[in-house]
Amino acid sequence: RVLFRSIAVDRYEKKFINCVLGDRSTATGKQLWDSLCDKEIGQTMTDFWKPYEHFVPREKHVQSKAETFTVEGYNSLFRHFLARLRRKTKCYSKSKLMLQYSVMLLMAKWNNELQAILN
């Protein structure tokens, strides 16, 4: 079973906000969206993945491949630093929990929040 990684990033502060692991269903996307309920969200830039229409409010939603460059860049960081997220690799996670820990650790390091977690 292939896990899908759905991430939310702040384009202006250049930080990860949150990440959800799951399949490519509406439920996975909605889980990420619901995790952002305590954040002040302006416009939401997405690609044309159909399930976004089910949970992102229409007035905040901009669907354009040209506007997803920040998220695509961050997805590239995941593949660069975490071998388990590259295609056709021998390094893969057998445990969803270990994959989640790896992703969260990378996000904390990138956001300069690692020291706070370790203390």
MMTF fields as JSON, N, C-alpha, C and O atoms, coordinates in Angstrom:
{
  "mmtfVersion": "1.0.0",
  "mmtfProducer": "UNKNOWN",
  "numBonds": 475,
  "numAtoms": 476,
  "numGroups": 119,
  "numChains": 1,
  "numModels": 1,
  "chainsPerModel": [1],
  "groupsPerChain": [119],
  "chainIdList": ["A"],
  "bondAtomList": [4, 2, 8, 6, 12, 10, 16, 14, 20, 18, 24, 22, 28, 26, 32, 30, 36, 34, 40, 38, 44, 42, 48, 46, 52, 50, 56, 54, 60, 58, 64, 62, 68, 66, 72, 70, 76, 74, 80, 78, 84, 82, 88, 86, 92, 90, 96, 94, 100, 98, 104, 102, 108, 106, 112, 110, 116, 114, 120, 118, 124, 122, 128, 126, 132, 130, 136, 134, 140, 138, 144, 142, 148, 146, 152, 150, 156, 154, 160, 158, 164, 162, 168, 166, 172, 170, 176, 174, 180, 178, 184, 182, 188, 186, 192, 190, 196, 194, 200, 198, 204, 202, 208, 206, 212, 210, 216, 214, 220, 218, 224, 222, 228, 226, 232, 230, 236, 234, 240, 238, 244, 242, 248, 246, 252, 250, 256, 254, 260, 258, 264, 262, 268, 266, 272, 270, 276, 274, 280, 278, 284, 282, 288, 286, 292, 290, 296, 294, 300, 298, 304, 302, 308, 306, 312, 310, 316, 314, 320, 318, 324, 322, 328, 326, 332, 330, 336, 334, 340, 338, 344, 342, 348, 346, 352, 350, 356, 354, 360, 358, 364, 362, 368, 366, 372, 370, 376, 374, 380, 378, 384, 382, 388, 386, 392, 390, 396, 394, 400, 398, 404, 402, 408, 406, 412, 410, 416, 414, 420, 418, 424, 422, 428, 426, 432, 430, 436, 434, 440, 438, 444, 442, 448, 446, 452, 450, 456, 454, 460, 458, 464, 462, 468, 466, 472, 470],
  "bondOrderList": [1, 1, 1, 1, 1, 1, 1, 1, 1, 1, 1, 1, 1, 1, 1, 1, 1, 1, 1, 1, 1, 1, 1, 1, 1, 1, 1, 1, 1, 1, 1, 1, 1, 1, 1, 1, 1, 1, 1, 1, 1, 1, 1, 1, 1, 1, 1, 1, 1, 1, 1, 1, 1, 1, 1, 1, 1, 1, 1, 1, 1, 1, 1, 1, 1, 1, 1, 1, 1, 1, 1, 1, 1, 1, 1, 1, 1, 1, 1, 1, 1, 1, 1, 1, 1, 1, 1, 1, 1, 1, 1, 1, 1, 1, 1, 1, 1, 1, 1, 1, 1, 1, 1, 1, 1, 1, 1, 1, 1, 1, 1, 1, 1, 1, 1, 1, 1, 1],
  "groupList": [{"groupName": "ARG", "atomNameList": ["N", "CA", "C", "O"], "elementList": ["N", "C", "C", "O"], "formalChargeList": [0, 0, 0, 0], "bondAtomList": [1, 0, 2, 1, 3, 2], "bondOrderList": [1, 1, 2], "singleLetterCode": "R", "chemCompType": "L-PEPTIDE LINKING"}, {"groupName": "VAL", "atomNameList": ["N", "CA", "C", "O"], "elementList": ["N", "C", "C", "O"], "formalChargeList": [0, 0, 0, 0], "bondAtomList": [1, 0, 2, 1, 3, 2], "bondOrderList": [1, 1, 2], "singleLetterCode": "V", "chemCompType": "L-PEPTIDE LINKING"}, {"groupName": "LEU", "atomNameList": ["N", "CA", "C", "O"], "elementList": ["N", "C", "C", "O"], "formalChargeList": [0, 0, 0, 0], "bondAtomList": [1, 0, 2, 1, 3, 2], "bondOrderList": [1, 1, 2], "singleLetterCode": "L", "chemCompType": "L-PEPTIDE LINKING"}, {"groupName": "PHE", "atomNameList": ["N", "CA", "C", "O"], "elementList": ["N", "C", "C", "O"], "formalChargeList": [0, 0, 0, 0], "bondAtomList": [1, 0, 2, 1, 3, 2], "bondOrderList": [1, 1, 2], "singleLetterCode": "F", "chemCompType": "L-PEPTIDE LINKING"}, {"groupName": "SER", "atomNameList": ["N", "CA", "C", "O"], "elementList": ["N", "C", "C", "O"], "formalChargeList": [0, 0, 0, 0], "bondAtomList": [1, 0, 2, 1, 3, 2], "bondOrderList": [1, 1, 2], "singleLetterCode": "S", "chemCompType": "L-PEPTIDE LINKING"}, {"groupName": "ILE", "atomNameList": ["N", "CA", "C", "O"], "elementList": ["N", "C", "C", "O"], "formalChargeList": [0, 0, 0, 0], "bondAtomList": [1, 0, 2, 1, 3, 2], "bondOrderList": [1, 1, 2], "singleLetterCode": "I", "chemCompType": "L-PEPTIDE LINKING"}, {"groupName": "ALA", "atomNameList": ["N", "CA", "C", "O"], "elementList": ["N", "C", "C", "O"], "formalChargeList": [0, 0, 0, 0], "bondAtomList": [1, 0, 2, 1, 3, 2], "bondOrderList": [1, 1, 2], "singleLetterCode": "A", "chemCompType": "L-PEPTIDE LINKING"}, {"groupName": "ASP", "atomNameList": ["N", "CA", "C", "O"], "elementList": ["N", "C", "C", "O"], "formalChargeList": [0, 0, 0, 0], "bondAtomList": [1, 0, 2, 1, 3, 2], "bondOrderList": [1, 1, 2], "singleLetterCode": "D", "chemCompType": "L-PEPTIDE LINKING"}, {"groupName": "TYR", "atomNameList": ["N", "CA", "C", "O"], "elementList": ["N", "C", "C", "O"], "formalChargeList": [0, 0, 0, 0], "bondAtomList": [1, 0, 2, 1, 3, 2], "bondOrderList": [1, 1, 2], "singleLetterCode": "Y", "chemCompType": "L-PEPTIDE LINKING"}, {"groupName": "GLU", "atomNameList": ["N", "CA", "C", "O"], "elementList": ["N", "C", "C", "O"], "formalChargeList": [0, 0, 0, 0], "bondAtomList": [1, 0, 2, 1, 3, 2], "bondOrderList": [1, 1, 2], "singleLetterCode": "E", "chemCompType": "L-PEPTIDE LINKING"}, {"groupName": "LYS", "atomNameList": ["N", "CA", "C", "O"], "elementList": ["N", "C", "C", "O"], "formalChargeList": [0, 0, 0, 0], "bondAtomList": [1, 0, 2, 1, 3, 2], "bondOrderList": [1, 1, 2], "singleLetterCode": "K", "chemCompType": "L-PEPTIDE LINKING"}, {"groupName": "ASN", "atomNameList": ["N", "CA", "C", "O"], "elementList": ["N", "C", "C", "O"], "formalChargeList": [0, 0, 0, 0], "bondAtomList": [1, 0, 2, 1, 3, 2], "bondOrderList": [1, 1, 2], "singleLetterCode": "N", "chemCompType": "L-PEPTIDE LINKING"}, {"groupName": "CYS", "atomNameList": ["N", "CA", "C", "O"], "elementList": ["N", "C", "C", "O"], "formalChargeList": [0, 0, 0, 0], "bondAtomList": [1, 0, 2, 1, 3, 2], "bondOrderList": [1, 1, 2], "singleLetterCode": "C", "chemCompType": "L-PEPTIDE LINKING"}, {"groupName": "GLY", "atomNameList": ["N", "CA", "C", "O"], "elementList": ["N", "C", "C", "O"], "formalChargeList": [0, 0, 0, 0], "bondAtomList": [1, 0, 2, 1, 3, 2], "bondOrderList": [1, 1, 2], "singleLetterCode": "G", "chemCompType": "PEPTIDE LINKING"}, {"groupName": "THR", "atomNameList": ["N", "CA", "C", "O"], "elementList": ["N", "C", "C", "O"], "formalChargeList": [0, 0, 0, 0], "bondAtomList": [1, 0, 2, 1, 3, 2], "bondOrderList": [1, 1, 2], "singleLetterCode": "T", "chemCompType": "L-PEPTIDE LINKING"}, {"groupName": "GLN", "atomNameList": ["N", "CA", "C", "O"], "elementList": ["N", "C", "C", "O"], "formalChargeList": [0, 0, 0, 0], "bondAtomList": [1, 0, 2, 1, 3, 2], "bondOrderList": [1, 1, 2], "singleLetterCode": "Q", "chemCompType": "L-PEPTIDE LINKING"}, {"groupName": "TRP", "atomNameList": ["N", "CA", "C", "O"], "elementList": ["N", "C", "C", "O"], "formalChargeList": [0, 0, 0, 0], "bondAtomList": [1, 0, 2, 1, 3, 2], "bondOrderList": [1, 1, 2], "singleLetterCode": "W", "chemCompType": "L-PEPTIDE LINKING"}, {"groupName": "MET", "atomNameList": ["N", "CA", "C", "O"], "elementList": ["N", "C", "C", "O"], "formalChargeList": [0, 0, 0, 0], "bondAtomList": [1, 0, 2, 1, 3, 2], "bondOrderList": [1, 1, 2], "singleLetterCode": "M", "chemCompType": "L-PEPTIDE LINKING"}, {"groupName": "PRO", "atomNameList": ["N", "CA", "C", "O"], "elementList": ["N", "C", "C", "O"], "formalChargeList": [0, 0, 0, 0], "bondAtomList": [1, 0, 2, 1, 3, 2], "bondOrderList": [1, 1, 2], "singleLetterCode": "P", "chemCompType": "L-PEPTIDE LINKING"}, {"groupName": "HIS", "atomNameList": ["N", "CA", "C", "O"], "elementList": ["N", "C", "C", "O"], "formalChargeList": [0, 0, 0, 0], "bondAtomList": [1, 0, 2, 1, 3, 2], "bondOrderList": [1, 1, 2], "singleLetterCode": "H", "chemCompType": "L-PEPTIDE LINKING"}],
  "groupTypeList": [0, 1, 2, 3, 0, 4, 5, 6, 1, 7, 0, 8, 9, 10, 10, 3, 5, 11, 12, 1, 2, 13, 7, 0, 4, 14, 6, 14, 13, 10, 15, 2, 16, 7, 4, 2, 12, 7, 10, 9, 5, 13, 15, 14, 17, 14, 7, 3, 16, 10, 18, 8, 9, 19, 3, 1, 18, 0, 9, 10, 19, 1, 15, 4, 10, 6, 9, 14, 3, 14, 1, 9, 13, 8, 11, 4, 2, 3, 0, 19, 3, 2, 6, 0, 2, 0, 0, 10, 14, 10, 12, 8, 4, 10, 4, 10, 2, 17, 2, 15, 8, 4, 1, 17, 2, 2, 17, 6, 10, 16, 11, 11, 9, 2, 15, 6, 5, 2, 11],
  "groupIdList": [1, 2, 3, 4, 5, 6, 7, 8, 9, 10, 11, 12, 13, 14, 15, 16, 17, 18, 19, 20, 21, 22, 23, 24, 25, 26, 27, 28, 29, 30, 31, 32, 33, 34, 35, 36, 37, 38, 39, 40, 41, 42, 43, 44, 45, 46, 47, 48, 49, 50, 51, 52, 53, 54, 55, 56, 57, 58, 59, 60, 61, 62, 63, 64, 65, 66, 67, 68, 69, 70, 71, 72, 73, 74, 75, 76, 77, 78, 79, 80, 81, 82, 83, 84, 85, 86, 87, 88, 89, 90, 91, 92, 93, 94, 95, 96, 97, 98, 99, 100, 101, 102, 103, 104, 105, 106, 107, 108, 109, 110, 111, 112, 113, 114, 115, 116, 117, 118, 119],
  "secStructList": [7, 7, 7, 3, 3, 3, 3, 3, 3, 3, 6, 6, 6, 6, 3, 3, 3, 3, 3, 3, 3, 3, 7, 1, 1, 2, 2, 2, 2, 2, 2, 2, 2, 2, 2, 6, 6, 6, 1, 7, 7, 7, 7, 3, 3, 3, 7, 1, 7, 6, 6, 2, 2, 2, 2, 1, 7, 4, 4, 4, 3, 3, 3, 7, 4, 4, 4, 7, 2, 2, 2, 2, 2, 2, 2, 2, 2, 2, 2, 2, 2, 7, 4, 4, 4, 1, 1, 1, 7, 1, 7, 7, 7, 1, 7, 2, 2, 2, 2, 2, 2, 2, 2, 2, 2, 2, 2, 2, 2, 2, 6, 6, 7, 2, 2, 2, 2, 2, 7],
  "xCoordList": [0.84, 0.0, 0.879, 1.782, 0.615, 1.399, 0.781, -0.429, 1.62, 1.148, 1.32, 2.325, 0.355, 0.37, 0.686, 0.146, 1.541, 1.923, 1.3, 1.639, 0.404, -0.245, 0.292, 0.204, 0.855, 1.461, 0.818, 0.273, 0.898, 0.476, 1.7, 2.399, 1.96, 3.102, 2.655, 1.668, 3.398, 3.187, 4.134, 5.351, 3.587, 4.407, 5.219, 6.303, 4.724, 5.385, 6.478, 7.545, 6.211, 7.216, 8.14, 9.119, 7.84, 8.647, 8.792, 9.895, 7.645, 7.643, 6.596, 5.587, 6.874, 5.879, 4.834, 5.178, 3.58, 2.528, 2.12, 2.093, 1.802, 1.42, 1.501, 1.653, 1.395, 1.483, 0.58, 0.441, -0.028, -0.869, -0.454, -0.245, -0.337, -0.03, -1.302, -2.086, -1.507, -2.689, -2.751, -1.738, -3.927, -4.087, -4.505, -4.568, -4.782, -5.141, -6.649, -7.22, -7.274, -8.719, -9.068, -8.207, -10.337, -10.841, -10.622, -10.346, -10.741, -10.585, -9.198, -9.074, -8.154, -6.795, -6.663, -6.117, -7.158, -7.095, -7.904, -7.471, -9.08, -9.927, -9.266, -9.398, -8.559, -7.851, -6.794, -6.641, -6.071, -5.085, -5.799, -5.38, -6.862, -7.601, -8.13, -8.032, -8.687, -9.223, -8.13, -8.389, -6.913, -5.807, -5.374, -4.631, -5.842, -5.472, -6.53, -6.417, -7.557, -8.692, -8.288, -8.975, -7.202, -6.787, -5.843, -5.375, -5.566, -4.679, -5.509, -6.625, -4.943, -5.594, -5.17, -3.997, -6.122, -5.814, -6.37, -7.557, -5.48, -5.918, -6.328, -7.179, -5.735, -6.014, -5.286, -4.187, -5.905, -5.333, -5.052, -5.961, -3.762, -3.353, -3.204, -2.481, -3.882, -3.786, -3.66, -3.862, -3.319, -3.368, -4.821, -5.731, -5.027, -6.395, -6.88, -7.749, -6.326, -6.777, -8.238, -8.546, -9.108, -10.563, -11.066, -11.932, -10.567, -11.112, -10.992, -11.737, -10.08, -9.98, -11.322, -11.643, -12.097, -13.38, -14.355, -15.318, -14.113, -15.026, -14.788, -15.677, -13.605, -13.352, -12.714, -12.76, -12.126, -11.571, -12.679, -13.279, -12.957, -14.015, -13.74, -12.628, -14.732, -14.606, -14.023, -13.23, -14.414, -13.948, -12.461, -11.862, -11.864, -10.436, -9.591, -8.365, -10.221, -9.551, -9.114, -9.928, -7.821, -7.273, -6.619, -5.636, -7.159, -6.579, -5.759, -6.291, -4.454, -3.548, -2.209, -1.614, -1.739, -0.441, 0.668, 1.699, 0.459, 1.451, 1.602, 2.617, 0.632, 0.661, 1.123, 1.131, 1.5, 1.891, 3.4, 3.866, 4.174, 5.628, 6.245, 7.239, 5.688, 6.245, 6.081, 7.033, 4.892, 4.652, 5.498, 6.052, 5.604, 6.412, 7.875, 8.553, 8.361, 9.733, 9.926, 10.961, 8.94, 9.03, 8.919, 9.565, 8.111, 8.053, 9.415, 9.825, 10.109, 11.453, 12.419, 13.293, 12.261, 13.102, 12.894, 13.854, 11.646, 11.37, 12.094, 12.741, 11.988, 12.643, 14.166, 14.849, 14.692, 16.139, 16.681, 17.663, 16.05, 16.571, 16.098, 16.754, 14.984, 14.446, 14.408, 13.503, 15.389, 15.476, 14.207, 13.848, 13.539, 12.331, 11.192, 10.195, 11.321, 10.268, 10.613, 9.841, 11.767, 12.129, 11.524, 11.24, 11.338, 10.808, 11.925, 13.1, 11.55, 12.463, 13.697, 14.831, 13.464, 14.554, 14.449, 13.376, 15.562, 15.565, 15.23, 14.897, 15.319, 14.993, 13.509, 13.065, 12.769, 11.35, 10.882, 11.509, 9.798, 9.265, 8.264, 7.303, 8.498, 7.523, 6.491, 5.41, 6.835, 5.962, 5.498, 6.313, 4.191, 3.639, 4.091, 4.341, 4.194, 4.61, 6.043, 6.324, 6.943, 8.33, 8.429, 9.24, 7.622, 7.588, 7.082, 7.629, 6.043, 5.501, 6.549, 6.699, 7.275, 8.325, 9.422, 9.911, 9.803, 10.843, 10.399, 11.167, 9.168, 8.641, 8.534, 8.933, 8.005, 7.842, 9.201, 9.342, 10.186, 11.532, 12.14, 12.739, 11.988, 12.495, 11.776, 12.411, 10.467, 9.72, 10.192, 10.35, 10.416, 10.881, 12.281, 12.556, 13.141, 14.503, 14.432, 15.097, 13.638, 13.525, 12.954, 13.353, 12.022, 11.381, 12.185, 11.722, 13.385, 14.222, 13.505, 13.636, 12.75, 11.997, 12.501, 11.905, 13.582, 14.081, 14.529, 14.254, 15.202, 15.7, 14.559, 14.686, 13.439, 12.28, 11.71, 11.233, 11.756, 11.248, 12.165, 11.697, 13.457, 14.435, 14.517, 14.989, 14.077, 14.149, 12.971, 12.883],
  "yCoordList": [-1.188, 0.0, 1.243, 1.376, 2.127, 3.352, 4.445, 4.667, 5.126, 6.23, 7.538, 7.758, 8.379, 9.699, 10.694, 10.593, 11.64, 12.658, 13.968, 14.485, 14.493, 15.757, 16.8, 16.627, 17.897, 18.895, 20.255, 20.57, 21.049, 22.444, 23.283, 22.997, 24.317, 25.19, 26.648, 27.013, 27.459, 28.898, 29.484, 29.445, 30.024, 30.554, 31.766, 31.99, 32.545, 33.793, 33.592, 34.2, 32.739, 32.468, 31.326, 31.057, 30.649, 29.531, 28.442, 27.989, 28.033, 27.004, 25.947, 26.198, 24.748, 23.689, 24.022, 24.507, 23.769, 23.957, 22.605, 22.418, 21.661, 20.329, 19.342, 19.715, 18.081, 17.002, 15.863, 15.604, 15.191, 14.03, 12.902, 13.126, 11.712, 10.532, 9.733, 9.564, 9.249, 8.442, 8.092, 8.137, 7.745, 7.452, 8.745, 9.8, 8.677, 9.883, 10.149, 10.623, 9.846, 10.028, 11.424, 12.171, 11.741, 12.988, 13.015, 14.074, 11.866, 11.802, 12.261, 12.948, 11.896, 12.312, 13.828, 14.484, 14.381, 15.829, 16.58, 17.615, 16.058, 16.696, 16.648, 17.588, 15.568, 15.46, 16.566, 17.173, 16.823, 17.911, 19.252, 20.077, 19.472, 20.732, 20.957, 22.065, 19.924, 20.044, 20.35, 21.006, 19.882, 20.145, 21.611, 22.069, 22.338, 23.745, 24.692, 25.906, 24.162, 24.986, 26.08, 27.098, 25.909, 26.945, 27.975, 28.885, 27.834, 28.756, 29.775, 29.493, 30.958, 31.957, 31.684, 31.824, 31.297, 30.897, 31.917, 32.241, 32.421, 33.333, 32.502, 31.62, 32.774, 31.974, 30.642, 30.553, 29.623, 28.29, 27.931, 27.849, 27.716, 27.388, 25.882, 25.266, 25.281, 23.837, 23.528, 24.387, 22.271, 21.813, 21.398, 21.796, 20.621, 20.291, 18.938, 18.321, 18.469, 17.214, 17.407, 18.279, 16.612, 16.756, 16.842, 17.672, 16.028, 16.074, 17.421, 17.664, 18.306, 19.613, 20.333, 21.037, 20.159, 20.847, 20.446, 21.165, 19.308, 18.809, 19.431, 19.383, 20.018, 20.529, 21.916, 22.552, 22.412, 23.768, 24.733, 24.568, 25.742, 26.697, 27.388, 27.848, 27.449, 27.987, 29.4, 29.732, 30.234, 31.628, 31.761, 32.803, 30.735, 30.762, 29.928, 29.909, 29.25, 28.234, 28.76, 29.269, 28.634, 28.969, 27.708, 27.224, 27.174, 25.983, 26.409, 26.895, 26.216, 26.603, 25.915, 26.044, 25.201, 24.55, 25.595, 25.309, 26.792, 27.858, 28.373, 28.993, 28.134, 28.641, 27.602, 27.888, 26.423, 25.365, 25.181, 24.162, 26.146, 25.994, 25.833, 25.12, 26.471, 26.341, 24.913, 24.322, 24.366, 22.995, 22.006, 21.067, 22.204, 21.302, 21.352, 20.325, 22.533, 22.661, 21.922, 21.29, 21.995, 21.293, 19.781, 19.017, 19.349, 17.922, 17.434, 16.315, 18.272, 17.942, 17.792, 16.926, 18.637, 18.526, 17.18, 16.548, 16.749, 15.447, 14.34, 13.489, 14.349, 13.3, 13.381, 12.358, 14.594, 14.765, 14.227, 13.484, 14.595, 14.247, 12.898, 12.325, 12.383, 11.125, 10.089, 10.094, 9.211, 8.195, 7.353, 6.87, 7.176, 6.341, 6.937, 6.258, 8.2, 8.83, 8.905, 9.444, 8.367, 8.344, 7.123, 6.123, 7.217, 6.079, 5.07, 5.43, 3.83, 2.744, 2.721, 2.73, 2.691, 2.673, 1.435, 0.852, 1.057, -0.052, 0.445, -0.345, 1.744, 2.337, 2.665, 3.578, 1.953, 2.252, 1.968, 1.207, 2.574, 2.424, 1.282, 1.255, 0.364, -0.704, -0.256, -0.834, 0.764, 1.26, 2.675, 3.566, 2.867, 4.194, 5.173, 6.346, 4.686, 5.535, 6.033, 7.204, 5.171, 5.592, 6.587, 7.511, 6.409, 7.365, 8.715, 9.76, 8.685, 9.92, 10.628, 11.846, 9.888, 10.49, 11.109, 12.197, 10.439, 10.962, 12.271, 13.23, 12.301, 13.497, 14.636, 15.761, 14.368, 15.415, 15.952, 17.147, 15.076, 15.492, 16.42, 17.44, 16.071, 16.935, 18.283, 19.323, 18.271, 19.52, 20.4, 21.609, 19.813, 20.578, 21.144, 22.291, 20.372, 20.836, 22.003, 23.019, 21.871, 22.917, 24.212, 25.305, 24.085, 25.25, 25.826, 26.749, 25.295, 25.708, 25.511, 26.336, 24.429, 24.121, 22.845, 22.368, 22.299, 21.016, 21.114, 20.209, 22.179, 22.322, 22.333, 21.772, 22.967, 23.015, 21.628, 21.325, 20.784, 19.416, 18.572, 17.745, 18.782, 17.975, 18.359, 17.559, 19.545, 19.985, 19.539, 19.827],
  "zCoordList": [0.0, 0.0, 0.0, 0.826, -0.909, -1.04, -0.179, -0.218, 0.598, 1.412, 0.667, -0.01, 0.797, 0.192, 1.294, 2.396, 1.013, 1.977, 1.518, 0.453, 2.31, 2.0, 2.966, 4.182, 2.426, 3.299, 3.109, 2.051, 4.163, 4.122, 4.466, 5.439, 3.669, 3.917, 3.907, 3.268, 4.622, 4.619, 3.586, 3.765, 2.513, 1.419, 1.835, 1.297, 2.771, 3.139, 4.183, 4.097, 5.169, 6.193, 5.804, 6.501, 4.695, 4.191, 5.254, 5.558, 5.811, 6.849, 6.555, 5.897, 7.069, 7.056, 8.116, 9.194, 7.823, 8.813, 9.383, 10.599, 8.492, 8.955, 7.809, 6.646, 8.164, 7.189, 7.643, 8.839, 6.679, 6.976, 6.033, 4.84, 6.566, 5.766, 5.57, 6.505, 4.376, 4.101, 2.634, 1.936, 2.162, 0.743, 0.033, 0.666, -1.238, -2.0, -1.972, -2.955, -0.859, -0.755, -0.235, 0.232, -0.33, 0.226, 1.734, 2.298, 2.394, 3.85, 4.289, 5.302, 3.548, 3.888, 3.757, 4.645, 2.659, 2.469, 3.506, 4.013, 3.82, 4.825, 6.194, 6.978, 6.488, 7.761, 7.873, 8.933, 6.787, 6.791, 6.962, 7.773, 6.212, 6.289, 7.702, 8.227, 8.32, 9.678, 10.696, 11.705, 10.439, 11.365, 11.324, 12.191, 10.316, 10.168, 10.72, 10.545, 11.382, 11.811, 12.791, 12.874, 13.534, 14.486, 13.857, 14.54, 12.562, 11.841, 11.071, 10.635, 10.917, 10.079, 8.643, 8.297, 7.816, 6.45, 5.481, 5.502, 4.623, 3.568, 2.373, 2.49, 1.23, 0.053, 0.14, 0.688, -0.4, -0.434, -1.881, -2.707, -2.175, -3.538, -3.66, -2.878, -4.635, -4.838, -6.326, -7.185, -6.595, -7.981, -8.259, -7.532, -9.282, -9.698, -9.187, -9.803, -8.064, -7.467, -7.05, -6.238, -7.594, -7.458, -6.001, -5.726, -5.064, -3.699, -2.981, -2.032, -3.4, -2.738, -2.726, -1.768, -3.774, -3.887, -2.779, -2.515, -2.131, -1.102, 0.272, 1.122, 0.513, 1.854, 1.902, 2.955, 0.823, 0.822, 0.411, -0.651, 1.245, 0.898, -0.439, -0.695, -1.254, -2.616, -2.634, -3.516, -1.666, -1.668, -1.324, -1.591, -0.742, -0.402, -1.358, -1.243, -2.285, -3.09, -4.449, -5.219, -4.737, -6.048, -6.597, -6.036, -7.69, -8.309, -9.513, -10.511, -9.397, -10.476, -10.26, -9.19, -11.24, -11.13, -10.957, -10.349, -11.486, -11.381, -9.953, -9.636, -9.093, -7.723, -6.694, -5.497, -7.137, -6.194, -6.114, -5.604, -6.608, -6.644, -5.255, -5.114, -4.232, -2.878, -2.366, -1.857, -2.497, -2.038, -2.838, -2.266, -4.143, -4.967, -4.545, -4.533, -4.202, -3.709, -2.399, -2.188, -1.517, -0.24, -0.433, 0.284, -1.387, -1.697, -2.179, -1.871, -2.932, -3.394, -2.215, -2.233, -1.191, 0.005, 0.693, 1.133, 0.783, 1.395, 0.639, 1.249, -0.681, -1.475, -1.364, -1.394, -1.237, -1.14, 0.181, 0.193, 1.286, 2.596, 3.134, 4.005, 2.639, 3.155, 2.035, 1.2, 2.028, 0.986, 0.911, -0.163, 2.023, 2.042, 1.226, 0.981, 0.797, -0.007, -1.489, -2.281, -1.864, -3.284, -3.935, -3.277, -5.206, -5.944, -6.207, -6.262, -6.364, -6.714, -5.811, -6.29, -4.529, -3.573, -2.69, -2.535, -2.128, -1.174, 0.224, 1.107, 0.421, 1.715, 1.731, 1.035, 2.492, 2.593, 4.007, 4.744, 4.365, 5.713, 5.745, 4.976, 6.624, 6.834, 7.862, 7.968, 8.603, 9.652, 9.312, 9.073, 9.294, 9.035, 10.118, 9.838, 11.357, 12.467, 12.273, 12.528, 11.831, 11.613, 10.458, 10.507, 9.434, 8.336, 8.838, 8.488, 9.653, 10.213, 11.07, 10.973, 11.903, 12.728, 11.859, 12.164, 10.802, 9.908, 9.258, 9.189, 8.789, 8.137, 9.145, 8.843, 10.328, 11.34, 11.806, 12.066, 11.91, 12.303, 11.254, 11.595, 9.993, 8.925, 8.933, 8.758, 9.133, 9.175, 10.337, 10.168, 11.5, 12.665, 12.407, 12.76, 11.81, 11.492, 10.51, 10.712, 9.458, 8.441, 9.024, 8.624, 9.969, 10.59, 11.75, 12.419, 11.999, 13.141, 14.471, 15.375, 14.595, 15.8, 16.464, 17.43, 15.955, 16.459, 17.915, 18.703, 18.279, 19.648, 20.651, 21.739, 20.297, 21.184, 21.417, 22.511, 20.394, 20.524, 21.402, 22.185, 21.269, 22.005, 23.481, 24.289, 23.849, 25.26, 26.05, 27.243]
}
